[in-house]
């Protein structure tokens, strides 16, 4: 378990850390361990015994096993129970990390474990493939995304949904190699129907690792900010009235700000990566293709890949201003499909 205080917004967030790795998995090699379910429970028990469970928000992401997913569910239920006398006093953001682009990178039994939990989370952040797995709806078009979200609302009861990394379009767009990424979101009405919006973002010709984590963390801050402005923090799940249109939802406003911040930071990271890679092979050190830690037997291709991966590490801290004060680049559009 990790905790941090969002002082500007006056709330405390619990983030569950389920791995202890030397580096992120984008390097395709790492050492360390995955946190077992019993250890997650032990850590939370320690927080409870010290009366350190007054969290406003829980953010959970990758889980290494179905047992760990279930342990996180138990923690979330306990935190929600403790906030019963304060409607809206606890909000759970669940990023159901399971795979991408049609491929699972977790055990298959994790999928039903997540399906059993999404009814209890306040906001879920699946990518396109994960939305298919959770909803059971195939996605090959924008209407497919909309139907998946409707199913998550109506069948599973999920209150807020944002589907990230959506790549759909017409056959002509596919042939032309569309360079746009679409994010689709919705907050359900009381009858379970969806209020769908989308935001299109230009894709950058660079692979970044950790953008899903960045999106989830920024969404915690921006959604709470938007809901505070709408006087919703005293309502369960921060739910707006049914009369609020899709593009005016706090979720839509938050998503636009998050994507604006991310695009600004990623553009600067992309530029810095290219500058860094100009040094490749000129001086020793792993960051510029040297042989530290690997030995001279490592081929240049692998050294270049590792150097490119390091050079593309998202430059969050040095561009913190773009997180706090992003340009208003993106606004939500209603989806009528």
N, C-alpha and C positions, 0 to 999 in steps of 0.2 A: 504494500500500500504506500502511496505517496500522496502528500497533501500540499496544497498551495493556496494562498489567500489572494483573491482578486480584489485588492484594496480599493481600486477606483470604483468598483461596482459594489463594494461592501458585502462580499459573500466569500464563503470558504468552499473549496472544491476538493473532493477526493478523487484521485486518479489511481486506478489499480494497475500495478506493474507486474506482468506475469512472466517476464523474461529478464535474465541478466546476461547479456551478450557483450562480447568485446567490441562489436560494431554492428551496424544494421545489416540485414540480410541482402541488401542490394549488391554487396561486395561478392556474393556467391560463396563466401567462406567466412566462418566466424567460430568462436569458441565461447563456451559458457553453458548456462543451464536454463531450462524452463521451470518456472515455479509450480510445484505440485499443488493440487487443490487443498490438501491438509495444511500446507504452509500458509496459503491465503487465509484460511480460517483462523489459524493461530495468530497471524498478524492482526486480523480484525478483532479477535478476542482481546489482544493486548491493548488495542485502542479503546475498546469498551471498558476494560478494567480501569483505565486511566481517565475515563470520562472525556474521551477525545473523539466523540462521534457526532458533534453538532455541525454536520456538513449541510450546505444548501444544495449542492449539486454533486452527483456522482458521474464520472466519465469513465467508461470501460471500453476497451478495445480488444486486441488479439488475446485469445485464450488458447493454451496449448492442448487442452483436452476437454471432453464433454463434462468430466467431473469438475474442472476449473470453471466452466461456464455455469454449472449448477451452483458452485460455491459463490460466484459473483451474484447470482440471483438471490441466494440466501442473504448475502450482505445487503443488497438493495432493498429487500423486503424489510429487513430490520431497520434500516435507515428511514424507510417510508413510514413504518409503524411509529417510530420515535417522533415523527413530525405530524402525527394525526391531528393534534390539536391546533396545528398551524397550516391550514389549507394553502398549498403552493409553497410550503416551506422546504420541500424536497423535490428535486427534478433529476431524472435519470436520463443521461445521453448514452445510448448504446450504439457502438460501431461494431456490427457483426462481421468481423474479419474472417473470411473463409476462403476466398480465392478471387480470381479475376480472369477475364477473357476466356471463359469456359473451362477453367482449370481450378480444381480444389488444391489448396496447399495446407489443408488441415485434415484430420481423420474424418471419415464420413459420418460417424456418430455425433459429431459436433453440430451438424446441420439440424437434426430434430431437437437438439438441446437448445439451440437458438430460437427455433420456431416456438418452443414452449415459453420463451421469455419475452418475446417482442410485444405481447399483450400488456406486460407489466411496465415496459420502458415508456418514457414520455416522448422521446425523440429517438428515431433510429436513422442511421446513416449508411445504408448499404450502397455498394456500387451496382452497376447494371447486372452483373452475374449473380451477386448476392441477393438482389431483389427478385430475380427469377427463382432462386433456391427457396427463399422464404415464402413467396407468394404462390409458387407453382404455376406462374403465368410466363409463357415464353415471350421474350422481348426481341422484336426485330424491326420495330417502328416506334414512332412517338406514341401512337395509340396503344401499343403493347406496354410501354412504360406506364401510361395512364391507367390501363387496366390492372397492372400489377399493384400500383399505388392504391387504387380503389379496393382491391382485394385485401391489401394489408389493413386498410381502414375498416372495411365492412366485416371481414371474416375474422381477422386477428385483433381488431380493436385498437390498433396502433393510432395514437393521437396525432403525432407529427412525423412526417417522413420527408427525408431529402435523399434522392437517388443521385449519387455522384458518378462522374465518369461515364456518362451515357453517350454512346456513339451509334446513332441511327440516322436514317435519312432515305431519300429516294434512290433508286438504282442509278440515276444519272449522277447524283452527288457521290455515290460510292465509287463509280467508275472514274470520277474526276479526282478522287482522293481527298475527301472533305477534311479540312484542317480545323474543324470546330468541335469543341467539346460542349455537351449540353448537360446542365444540372436541372433536375426536375424535383419540385417539392410540393407539399400539400399539408394543410391542417384540416382535419375532418370537421364536419358539422355534427350537431347532436344526433342526427339520424344516421350517421356513419358515412354520408356522402363526402366526396372529395372537393377540395378547392385547389385546383391544380395551377401551378405556375412553372415557368421555365426561364433559364438564363443561359444564353449562348456565350462561350468564352473562346477566343482564339487559342489554338494549341501552339506550344513552343517546341521547336525541333531540338529537344534535349530531354533526357530521362532524369527525373528527379525522384529520389526515394524519400518517403515520409510525408508526402503531400496529404495523404489521408489523415494522418495524425495531426498535421497542421490545421487542416480544415475542421476537424472535430474540436480541437482546442479553441480555435477562434470562434467557432459557432457557440460554444458555451458562453463566451463573453458577449458576443453580439446579440444572441437571442435574449439573454437576460436583460441587456440594455434596452432592446426594443420592447420587451414585455413590461419593463419598468416604465417606459414612456407611455405605454398604453394602459397603465394601472392594472396589470394582470397578475402581479406576483403574489397576490393573496388568493388566487383561484387555483384549484387543483389542475396540474399540468399546464398552467398558464394559458388556458384556453380562451380565445377571443369569442365574441358573440357571432352567431351565424350570419349576421348582416354584413360582416366584414368581408369585402371582396378578396379574391386570391392575391392580387398584386399589392393589396394594402395589409396583408397579414404581417405580423411581426416576424414570422419565419421567412417571408419573402424579403423583407427589408434587411434582415440579418444576413441572409444568404448573399445578397448583392454586395454588402460591405465586406463580407469574408472573401468573396471572390476578387473584389477589387484589391484588397490587401495582398492576397496571394499572388495575383498576377504581377503586381508591382515588385514584390520580393523576388519572384521567380525570374522576371526579366533581368533584374540586377545580378542574380545568381548566374544566369546564363552568360551574361557579358563577362563576369568575373571568371567563370569556367574557361572561356575561350582565351582569356589573358593568361590564366594559369597554365593552360596546356601548351602555350607557346614556349614554355620553359622545359618541356618534356625532354629528358635525356641530356640536358645541359649541365646539371649539377647533381650531386648525390642526394638521396632522400626519397622516401616512398612517394611523396606527393608529386615529384617530378620524374617518376619512372626509375628511381634508383633501386637498389637491391637490399635495403635495410630489412632485416627480419626474414628474408626469403632466400638469400644466397644467389650467386651469379647464375645458377642453373635455370632460373625462372626466365621464360622467353619474353621477348620484347612485347609480344601481343598481350600477354597477361599483365605485364607491368603497365602497359598503356591503359588497359581496361581499369586496373586498380587506380591509376592516377586520374583517369577521367571521372571515376566514381567519386573519388575524394574531392576533386575540383568542383563537382556538381553538388556538394553538400549544401543544403539550403541555408542561405545566409540570413538567418532570422534576427539575431541579436543586433547586428550592425545596421539593420534596416528596420529597427523597431518603430521608427517614426511612421513608416508605411502601414504598420499594424494599428497604431493609434489614430492616425489621421490619413486614411486612404483617400485617393481621388474617387469621386463618384462616377465610376466607369460603367457600372452595370445596374440595370433595373429589370425587375421581373416582368414578364409578359404572361397574360392568362393563356391557358391551354383549353381549347374547346374541341375535344375529340372524343 
